[in-house]
Amino acid sequence: MNLANLLARAGRVAGADIAVSLGEAPVATYAELAANAAKLAGAMTVRLGLVPGDRVALLMSNAPFYVETLFACWWAGLVAVPINAKLHPREVAFVLADSGARLLIASPDHENDAWQAIGGLSPAPRIIVAEGGEWRGLRGGEVMGVAATAARDPAWLFYTSGTTGRPKGAVLSHSNLFAMCGAYATDVDKVEPGEALLHAAPMSHGSGLYLLPSVAGFGRQLIPESGGFDPDEIFALLKTSRSVSFFAAPTMVGRLVRAPAAGSADTSNLKTIIYGGGPMYLADIRAALDAFGPKFVQIYGQGETPMTITVLPRHLHVSWKDPASEARLSSVGYAQSMVEVVVGDEEGRSLPPGGIGEIFVRGATVMEGYWNDPAATARALRDGWLATGDMGELDPHGFLTLRDRSKDVIISGGSNIYPREVEEVLLRHPQVREVSVIGRLHPDWGEEVVAFVVAEPGISIETLDQLCVENIARFKRPKTYHFVEALPKNSYGKVLKTELREFKPPS
Ligand code: AMP
């Protein structure tokens, strides 16, 4: 069982179809992509001496060669270690050392970072720059057949985004990622041949994972020329590309909706926006649905069970204007078909519907464990159940509402306050753009509620406080408001609450 067979199959069945394009310019057909991956795999094996199970790190911006490199790794039985290209070289060095990568393939714009990152490493991985002279040479060589890998062999080391603590490498096997493809086709969307998957989000993360179901369905990988997320470019691509889907963090969806071009954009070619990776607030999904119609699917997942915990499918977004849809639209949907999801108490006992506790997941997509970290693996995987670190609540129909990560829950005067609930209320105000709520140590109460608000000018604390008084218990109201220009986010668009906790207001 080897993921590279998905590409080998596409090369045979849909060989003449465009597999990858840069903007609208075709880069490779499926036959060419499969041949190139087979050659790169052959060269990594024969010329560079890599053996199955060796790790190959990818430090690359989104680019057409990302697709080929990932598949070449699997084709040769190697383990891909996609690294967030926006990390600091010191952080890259950590991932390289932890994974024991023997080869680092960098995109030209990250060559300097690659050299800096390996500076202090011994042994250091060899560096090859994609599309450089050595790279081209490697692609001119020997073709190899797809390596025989076992279902549970590692395919992708997924380093957690590390919003707190040091990143850990979730070991995703071939089998985990095949199961993710199955869940995508069953629960999220059906890929038709030739449909485009637009990589507007980093390919080292969700967007790259989702190229697997897209290749499985003979879709086209559409890489924006900017290599990233640019609303104008997306609207321009939607004019010419047929049936486009993409994965976006909720913050990206918000930027798309607020982009000046959104109002007049023709989105008839937009098939699906799959959003997830962070909280989508009710006010924001409603605004997105108003703008683009019911073309949204929400997924909740984490690196440890890639893209696959729950799904809120398209049809449950359809009646977004109906107040009765509120509870479901505020939820992250129900368990995807490849996994079981329960909410448990501190002892891991499953709670009845309505109980708030930690979310546990079991099933075919759940990682093998953390790379080289048996202690962290033992904490995360208990009797086959993955402890997600997220808090939530299931309703009697199996719909999950996420609260917050357990470490973000605020305990004030002995009561639990879930920041998301407060954030949802503040976001109802039309002048409020973004909000993040945290707990700050307080001598009497343990913690007190503090809100960081990005808002249009003219908004007052009194108005926001009144909104809270009308909607939530008084003890949950923020005691302090900070109006800020922007919220600190990591490169995947997740708000960095750790930085907010360290925030010192200008005196
Ligand atoms: P990562 O492993 O970097 O993908 O981060 C996974 C974490 O992002 C999860 O454990 C959740 O805390 C959060 N997350 C993922 N999907 C959602 C979602 N749909 N809604 C809210 N939070 C989410």
Residues whose N, C-alpha, C, O or C-beta is under 5 A from the ligand:
A	BS01	AMP	S161 Y275 G276 G277 G278 P279 M280 I299 Y300 G301 Q302 G303 V332 T388 D390 L402
